[in-house]
Amino acid sequence: MQDEDKRRAYWAEQMQLGYGFVDKLIDYEVEECGEGFASIRGGAEAAGVEMMFSDTKIVDDLDRVYFIREGLLDDLIAIGRDMNERGWVLKIEEGYRSKEMQTKLVRKPAVFDAILKKCIWENRGRIPSSEEVFQRAIVLVANIPKIGTHMSGSAVDISVFQRDDGKEIWRGNAYLEMSERTPMRSPFIAEKDLENRLEITAMMEARGFMHFPQEFWHFNKGDAGAHLLTGEPGAAKYGPVHWDPVTNAVKAYEDPLSPLNPLEVIEREVAAAVERAK
């Protein structure tokens, strides 16, 4: 019971820290540069870098989109090369997400049920209010465009595997984990798992891709989050955009602070998740 209490306290603390970071993101200045996108898969193939890509759907029948801003591609490919030389293979789990993808992802039963389950656990069995779930959804799955760096085309979620035998470099959990083990420096994982996390992080950050402290798999560059994590001054050049894959044109969101799923939608999803849990 004492260990369970420590886990609850740590989880709640990390969620509050995440929410505090979100507050800073919301206020941070962004001057969208209008830069287009480039194919991560195509870049890796052209450079002769061995890289892996998730083959699952993100939600419903929507394919994952393995594109990133053009100005970030070379650094990401360089990370892949660094990992190959280390005997590893970088796996891209997530790249750019459209508004439709992100909106549906928040409501995806597997994701939403996991958030609600964790909120119930955090509250010792009490069904949380919709406001509580709404707040956690903002931190865990970016229910506001401005804080969703995948929507900016400036982030990737990753896993890493051994190049020789295909075994995953274990980080305490596989992608996608949502628990007190999720924050990068969680005290509830083995020492070797933490070492793996930090070595991977060092390779990512050596090329400017900063880690989001509350998720061990998420890295981003050139956006408001990266500016805040590095202390880089000035406006961020990447914000949430609508991307046309045919023309490679981008358009900044007119309402980047408008929730993708308003509170009344979250209320309905909470009710549905409670029914599914019965």
C-alpha positions as CSV (number, residue, x, y, z in Angstrom):
1,M,0.0,0.0,0.0
2,Q,2.9,2.4,0.8
3,D,4.4,1.7,-2.6
4,E,1.0,2.3,-4.3
5,D,0.7,5.6,-2.5
6,K,4.1,6.7,-3.7
7,R,3.1,5.8,-7.2
8,R,-0.1,7.8,-7.0
9,A,1.7,10.8,-5.5
10,Y,4.4,10.7,-8.2
11,W,1.8,10.3,-11.0
12,A,-0.2,13.3,-9.7
13,E,3.0,15.4,-9.4
14,Q,4.1,14.6,-12.9
15,M,0.6,15.4,-14.4
16,Q,0.7,18.7,-12.6
17,L,4.2,19.4,-13.9
18,G,2.9,18.5,-17.4
19,Y,0.0,20.8,-17.0
20,G,2.3,23.6,-15.9
21,F,4.4,23.1,-19.0
22,V,1.2,23.2,-21.1
23,D,0.4,26.6,-19.6
24,K,3.7,27.9,-20.8
25,L,3.3,26.4,-24.2
26,I,-0.1,28.1,-24.6
27,D,1.5,31.5,-23.9
28,Y,4.7,31.0,-26.0
29,E,5.0,33.1,-29.2
30,V,4.9,31.2,-32.5
31,E,5.7,32.8,-35.9
32,E,4.8,30.0,-38.3
33,C,7.5,29.9,-41.1
34,G,5.4,28.1,-43.7
35,E,7.9,25.4,-44.3
36,G,6.7,22.3,-46.0
37,F,7.1,18.6,-45.1
38,A,9.5,15.9,-46.1
39,S,9.2,12.1,-46.1
40,I,11.1,10.4,-43.2
41,R,10.9,7.1,-44.9
42,G,12.1,8.6,-48.2
43,G,14.9,10.4,-46.5
44,A,16.1,7.3,-44.8
45,E,16.0,5.2,-48.0
46,A,17.9,7.9,-49.9
47,A,20.6,8.1,-47.2
48,G,21.0,4.4,-46.9
49,V,19.9,4.5,-43.2
50,E,18.2,1.5,-41.8
51,M,15.0,2.7,-40.0
52,M,11.7,1.1,-39.0
53,F,8.2,2.4,-39.1
54,S,5.0,1.3,-37.2
55,D,2.6,-0.5,-39.5
56,T,-0.5,0.0,-37.4
57,K,-3.3,2.5,-37.9
58,I,-3.3,5.5,-35.6
59,V,-7.1,5.4,-35.2
60,D,-10.0,4.0,-37.1
61,D,-8.8,3.6,-40.8
62,L,-6.3,6.5,-40.6
63,D,-2.7,5.6,-41.5
64,R,0.2,7.1,-39.6
65,V,1.9,9.9,-41.5
66,Y,5.7,9.6,-41.5
67,F,6.5,13.2,-42.6
68,I,8.2,15.9,-40.7
69,R,9.2,19.6,-41.5
70,E,11.8,19.8,-44.2
71,G,14.2,21.6,-42.0
72,L,14.3,18.8,-39.5
73,L,14.7,15.8,-41.8
74,D,18.5,15.9,-42.1
75,D,19.0,15.9,-38.3
76,L,16.5,13.0,-37.9
77,I,18.2,11.0,-40.6
78,A,21.5,11.7,-38.9
79,I,20.1,10.3,-35.7
80,G,19.1,7.2,-37.5
81,R,22.7,6.9,-38.9
82,D,24.1,7.4,-35.4
83,M,22.0,4.6,-34.1
84,N,22.9,2.3,-36.9
85,E,26.6,2.9,-36.1
86,R,25.7,2.1,-32.5
87,G,24.2,-1.2,-33.6
88,W,20.6,0.1,-33.2
89,V,17.7,0.8,-35.5
90,L,15.4,3.8,-34.9
91,K,11.7,3.0,-35.2
92,I,9.4,5.9,-35.9
93,E,6.1,5.3,-34.2
94,E,4.5,8.6,-35.0
95,G,5.1,11.6,-37.2
96,Y,2.7,14.4,-38.3
97,R,-0.9,14.3,-37.2
98,S,-3.7,16.1,-38.9
99,K,-6.5,17.8,-37.0
100,E,-8.8,14.8,-37.8
101,M,-6.2,12.4,-36.5
102,Q,-5.5,14.2,-33.3
103,T,-9.2,14.8,-32.6
104,K,-10.1,11.2,-33.1
105,L,-7.0,10.0,-31.2
106,V,-8.2,11.8,-28.0
107,R,-11.5,9.9,-28.2
108,K,-10.0,6.5,-29.3
109,P,-11.4,4.0,-26.8
110,A,-8.1,2.3,-26.0
111,V,-6.5,5.7,-25.3
112,F,-9.5,7.3,-23.5
113,D,-10.1,4.2,-21.4
114,A,-6.5,4.2,-20.3
115,I,-6.7,7.9,-19.3
116,L,-9.9,7.3,-17.4
117,K,-8.6,4.2,-15.7
118,K,-5.6,6.1,-14.5
119,C,-7.7,8.9,-13.2
120,I,-9.9,6.4,-11.3
121,W,-6.7,4.8,-9.9
122,E,-5.3,8.3,-9.0
123,N,-8.6,9.0,-7.2
124,R,-8.6,5.7,-5.3
125,G,-11.6,4.3,-7.2
126,R,-13.7,7.5,-7.5
127,I,-15.0,8.3,-10.9
128,P,-13.3,11.6,-11.8
129,S,-15.1,14.7,-13.0
130,S,-15.1,15.5,-16.7
131,E,-12.9,18.5,-15.9
132,E,-10.3,16.3,-14.3
133,V,-10.3,14.0,-17.4
134,F,-10.2,17.0,-19.7
135,Q,-7.1,18.3,-17.9
136,R,-5.4,14.9,-18.1
137,A,-6.3,14.6,-21.8
138,I,-4.6,18.0,-22.5
139,V,-1.3,16.7,-21.0
140,L,-1.4,13.1,-22.3
141,V,-2.8,13.4,-25.8
142,A,-2.7,17.2,-26.6
143,N,-6.4,18.1,-26.8
144,I,-5.4,21.6,-27.9
145,P,-3.6,22.2,-31.2
146,K,-1.0,24.6,-30.1
147,I,0.5,22.1,-27.6
148,G,0.4,19.2,-30.0
149,T,3.8,19.2,-31.6
150,H,2.8,16.3,-33.8
151,M,0.3,18.7,-35.3
152,S,3.2,21.1,-36.0
153,G,5.1,18.4,-37.9
154,S,8.0,19.0,-35.5
155,A,7.8,15.8,-33.4
156,V,8.3,12.1,-33.5
157,D,7.5,9.3,-31.1
158,I,10.2,6.6,-31.2
159,S,11.2,3.1,-30.2
160,V,14.7,1.6,-30.7
161,F,15.7,-2.0,-31.6
162,Q,18.9,-4.0,-31.8
163,R,20.2,-4.1,-35.4
164,D,21.5,-7.7,-35.2
165,D,18.7,-9.6,-33.5
166,G,15.7,-7.2,-33.7
167,K,15.1,-7.1,-30.0
168,E,13.8,-3.9,-28.5
169,I,16.1,-1.7,-26.5
170,W,14.0,-1.9,-23.3
171,R,13.0,1.4,-21.6
172,G,10.9,0.0,-18.9
173,N,7.8,-0.3,-21.1
174,A,7.0,-0.5,-24.8
175,Y,5.4,2.4,-26.7
176,L,2.6,3.4,-25.8
177,E,2.6,3.3,-22.0
178,M,0.5,5.5,-19.8
179,S,1.4,5.2,-16.2
180,E,3.7,6.3,-13.4
181,R,6.5,4.6,-15.5
182,T,6.0,6.9,-18.4
183,P,7.9,10.0,-17.4
184,M,11.5,10.0,-18.6
185,R,13.1,9.7,-15.2
186,S,10.5,7.6,-13.5
187,P,11.8,6.0,-10.3
188,F,9.6,3.0,-10.9
189,I,11.7,1.4,-13.7
190,A,14.9,-0.6,-13.5
191,E,18.3,1.1,-13.5
192,K,19.3,-0.4,-16.8
193,D,16.0,0.7,-18.4
194,L,16.7,4.3,-17.3
195,E,20.2,4.0,-18.7
196,N,18.7,3.0,-22.1
197,R,16.3,5.9,-22.0
198,L,19.0,8.4,-21.2
199,E,21.4,7.0,-23.8
200,I,18.7,7.3,-26.5
201,T,17.7,10.7,-25.3
202,A,21.4,11.9,-25.5
203,M,21.5,10.8,-29.1
204,M,18.3,12.6,-30.0
205,E,19.2,15.7,-28.1
206,A,22.7,15.8,-29.7
207,R,20.8,16.6,-32.9
208,G,18.4,19.1,-31.2
209,F,15.4,16.8,-30.7
210,M,14.4,17.5,-27.1
211,H,12.5,15.1,-24.9
212,F,9.1,15.8,-23.4
213,P,9.8,15.1,-19.6
214,Q,6.4,13.3,-19.1
215,E,6.9,10.8,-22.0
216,F,10.0,8.8,-22.6
217,W,9.2,8.2,-26.3
218,H,8.4,11.8,-27.5
219,F,11.0,14.2,-29.1
220,N,10.5,17.5,-30.9
221,K,12.5,20.4,-32.3
222,G,11.9,24.0,-33.6
223,D,8.6,24.5,-31.8
224,A,7.5,26.2,-28.7
225,G,8.1,23.1,-26.5
226,A,11.7,22.8,-27.7
227,H,12.3,26.5,-27.1
228,L,11.0,26.2,-23.5
229,L,13.1,23.1,-22.8
230,T,16.3,24.6,-24.2
231,G,15.8,28.2,-23.1
232,E,16.2,29.4,-26.7
233,P,14.9,32.9,-27.0
234,G,12.6,34.3,-29.7
235,A,9.5,33.0,-31.3
236,A,9.2,29.4,-32.4
237,K,9.0,28.8,-36.1
238,Y,6.8,25.7,-36.1
239,G,3.2,25.8,-34.9
240,P,0.2,23.6,-35.7
241,V,-0.6,23.5,-39.4
242,H,-3.0,22.0,-41.9
243,W,-0.8,20.2,-44.5
244,D,-1.7,19.5,-48.1
245,P,0.3,16.4,-49.1
246,V,-0.4,17.0,-52.8
247,T,1.0,20.6,-52.9
248,N,3.1,20.4,-49.8
249,A,1.5,23.7,-48.7
250,V,0.9,24.4,-45.1
251,K,-1.6,26.7,-43.4
252,A,-1.4,27.8,-39.8
253,Y,-4.4,27.1,-37.6
254,E,-6.7,30.1,-37.2
255,D,-7.7,28.8,-33.7
256,P,-4.7,27.0,-32.2
257,L,-6.1,27.3,-28.7
258,S,-9.5,25.9,-29.4
259,P,-9.9,22.4,-27.8
260,L,-10.2,19.7,-30.4
261,N,-12.7,17.9,-28.1
262,P,-14.7,20.5,-26.0
263,L,-15.7,19.7,-22.4
264,E,-19.2,18.5,-23.4
265,V,-17.6,15.9,-25.7
266,I,-15.2,14.8,-23.0
267,E,-18.3,14.4,-20.7
268,R,-19.9,12.0,-23.2
269,E,-16.7,10.1,-23.6
270,V,-16.3,9.7,-19.8
271,A,-19.9,8.3,-19.7
272,A,-19.2,5.9,-22.5
273,A,-15.8,4.7,-21.0
274,V,-17.5,4.1,-17.7
275,E,-20.1,1.9,-19.5
276,R,-17.3,0.0,-21.3
277,A,-15.6,-0.6,-18.0
278,K,-18.7,-2.3,-16.4
